[in-house]
Amino acid sequence: MSAPALRPPPDTAAPGAPPDPREPVIRLLRDLSSRPAGLSEREAGRRLGRYGPNSLVARTTRTWPRALARQFTQPLAVLLMLAAVLSVVAGTPQLA
């Protein structure tokens, strides 16, 4: 029995579908309303005004005590600590 033949990707992807790495570059440029040379100054200015700058929002820095405390408030960590406490209370500390 032979393996099924691979089909090429469909012409149109479903909305919200992840991008296909086999997508032809020309189609990506068309979908992004761009061209191989990039955007014109006018189009770049228009998109900057509409969408804002292409930058990440700076997050507050986390201190190491806060990061450590967050590790102990994860549900699985709480469950494991509770199981350890119950095993010590039950008299079987070797299971803790």
C-alpha positions as a printed NumPy array, in Angstrom:
array([[ 0.   ,  0.   ,  0.   ],
       [ 1.516,  3.349, -0.997],
       [ 1.443,  6.543,  1.036],
       [-1.218,  9.083,  0.08 ],
       [-0.053, 11.788, -2.292],
       [ 0.499, 15.206, -0.786],
       [-1.762, 17.872, -2.168],
       [-0.638, 21.447, -2.724],
       [-2.043, 23.999, -0.276],
       [-5.406, 25.496, -1.208],
       [-5.482, 28.851, -2.976],
       [-7.263, 30.588, -0.117],
       [-6.608, 29.942,  3.54 ],
       [-9.306, 30.047,  6.171],
       [-9.469, 33.318,  8.091],
       [-7.304, 33.131, 11.196],
       [-5.401, 30.088,  9.941],
       [-1.665, 30.014, 10.689],
       [ 0.555, 31.13 ,  7.817],
       [ 1.767, 28.435,  5.458],
       [ 5.577, 28.433,  5.067],
       [ 5.11 , 27.146,  1.508],
       [ 3.156, 30.293,  0.599],
       [ 4.66 , 32.005, -2.449],
       [ 6.347, 35.296, -1.588],
       [ 4.43 , 37.156, -4.261],
       [ 1.134, 36.131, -2.635],
       [ 2.357, 37.283,  0.779],
       [ 3.37 , 40.626, -0.653],
       [-0.032, 40.935, -2.31 ],
       [-1.861, 40.095,  0.944],
       [ 0.229, 42.652,  2.839],
       [-0.214, 45.267,  0.122],
       [ 3.542, 45.534, -0.255],
       [ 6.157, 44.968, -2.955],
       [ 9.665, 43.484, -3.067],
       [11.273, 46.933, -2.723],
       [ 9.201, 47.68 ,  0.397],
       [ 6.6  , 50.325,  1.108],
       [ 6.688, 53.788, -0.384],
       [ 7.312, 56.696,  1.989],
       [ 3.703, 57.751,  1.606],
       [ 2.316, 54.28 ,  2.362],
       [ 4.706, 53.829,  5.315],
       [ 3.547, 57.163,  6.728],
       [-0.096, 56.233,  6.249],
       [ 0.361, 52.889,  8.025],
       [ 2.341, 54.551, 10.799],
       [-0.551, 56.934, 11.377],
       [-3.143, 54.174, 11.234],
       [-1.417, 51.363, 13.17 ],
       [ 1.225, 53.24 , 15.163],
       [ 4.932, 52.504, 15.436],
       [ 6.178, 48.947, 15.113],
       [ 7.527, 48.662, 18.631],
       [ 6.952, 46.515, 21.67 ],
       [ 5.422, 47.964, 24.794],
       [ 7.949, 47.976, 27.607],
       [ 6.82 , 45.72 , 30.431],
       [ 7.566, 46.409, 34.028],
       [10.669, 44.631, 35.209],
       [10.109, 41.762, 37.57 ],
       [12.247, 41.451, 40.617],
       [13.605, 38.049, 41.5  ],
       [11.565, 37.74 , 44.753],
       [ 8.349, 38.326, 42.817],
       [ 9.377, 35.817, 40.142],
       [10.185, 33.249, 42.847],
       [ 6.84 , 33.834, 44.569],
       [ 5.017, 33.346, 41.269],
       [ 6.649, 29.923, 40.886],
       [ 5.048, 28.763, 44.128],
       [ 1.573, 29.977, 43.19 ],
       [ 1.289, 27.835, 40.071],
       [-1.511, 25.231, 40.418],
       [ 0.759, 22.202, 39.966],
       [ 3.275, 23.529, 42.503],
       [ 0.481, 24.129, 45.025],
       [-0.846, 20.607, 44.443],
       [ 2.605, 19.055, 44.969],
       [ 3.187, 21.067, 48.159],
       [-0.24 , 20.041, 49.467],
       [ 0.536, 16.374, 48.715],
       [ 3.863, 16.684, 50.56 ],
       [ 2.211, 18.248, 53.603],
       [-0.499, 15.562, 53.644],
       [ 2.075, 12.786, 53.446],
       [ 4.017, 14.242, 56.395],
       [ 0.793, 14.616, 58.406],
       [-0.18 , 11.029, 57.559],
       [ 3.107,  9.784, 58.937],
       [ 4.745,  8.797, 55.66 ],
       [ 7.403, 11.463, 55.133],
       [ 9.335,  9.196, 52.742],
       [ 6.523,  9.814, 50.224],
       [ 6.87 , 13.571, 50.592]])
